[in-house]
Amino acid sequence: MSPTNVNPASFARSAEVRKIFIRSCEADLRAILHAWEQQDKDDLLKRLHALKGALIVFRAGDAAALCEQFEEDLRKHSLPACEGALLQLDRALRDLIDSYQ
């Protein structure tokens, strides 16, 4: 089956793909938290955008929407003003990771 013919729902059920997705999400979350600790808004924006793309591929629309909203908030507000968005994304990603394990 060529990549263009892959059904995303069956793709996400593959045990190996789930493992890769879990590791990737965990790494992305660590990187986002590190960028937050470093107060590196540019890095945080880049990482959120990349994570959003991966979440869309895995049909994790709610988490992808949180990334998008977090990105928008960061563009408009200071980092401290976006702490709620960070906490919400953190919880959603941890729940998503748990659901894939």
N, C-alpha and C positions, 0 to 999 in steps of 0.2 A: 504494500500500500504506500503510495507516495505521500509525502507530508501534506500536500494540498488536499488529500482525500481523507485525512485523519479526522475521526469524529472526536471532538474535544471531550465529550463525556466518557467515552471508552478509554481515551488517552489518559485521562486523569485516574482511571481505575487501575492502570498498570502498576504493579507493586514497585518496580524499579523507578518509574517516573515519579511515583508518590514519594519515594525516598529522596530523590533528587530535589523535588519541590520542597520537601520539609527542610532539608539541609540548606537550600537556597533561602527560604523564608527566615530560618533561624539566623543565617549569616546577614541577611538584609536587616533584620531587626537589630542585631548587635551593632551593625554599621550605623544605622539610624540613631540608636541610643548614644553611640560614641560621638557622632556628629553633633548631637544635642548637647552632650557634656562639654564638647569643645566649643560650643556656640558658633559652629560653622554653618551658617545659613545656606551658603551656596552648595556645600556638599550635601546637606540635608535635602535640599530641593532636588538635586540630581538623583539621590538615592530613592526618594519618594517616587519620582517619575519612573525610574527603572522598575521599581517594585510594582507600581500600578500596572505596567505592561505585563509583567508575569502573572499578576492576579487576574487580569482580563483573560489571558490565555487559559487559565484554569477555571474560568467562569466563577471567580470569587468576586462578583460584582459589588457586594456590599463593602468588602475590604478595599477594593479598588476605588470606590467612591470616597471612602475615608481618606485614602492617599490624595485623591484629587482635591478634596476639601482642605486637607492639611496644607497642600501646596498653595492653594489660593489664600488661606489664612496667613501663611508665612510671607507671601508677597505683599500683604496689606498691613501686617502687624509685626510687632517685635516677637522675639522668641518666647519671652516669659508669658506673653498674652496668648500663646498657642499651646501652652502646657496641657490643657484639656484635650486638644486634638491629639497630642502625642500619647496621652494615657489611653484615649479611646482606641487609637490605632494599635497600640501595644496589646491591649486586651483582645481586640478582634483578631490580630495575627496569632496570638497564643491559642485562642479558641480554634482558629482555622487549622493550625498545626496539629492540635490535639485531634481534630476531626479526621485528619488524613493519616494518623498513626494507627 
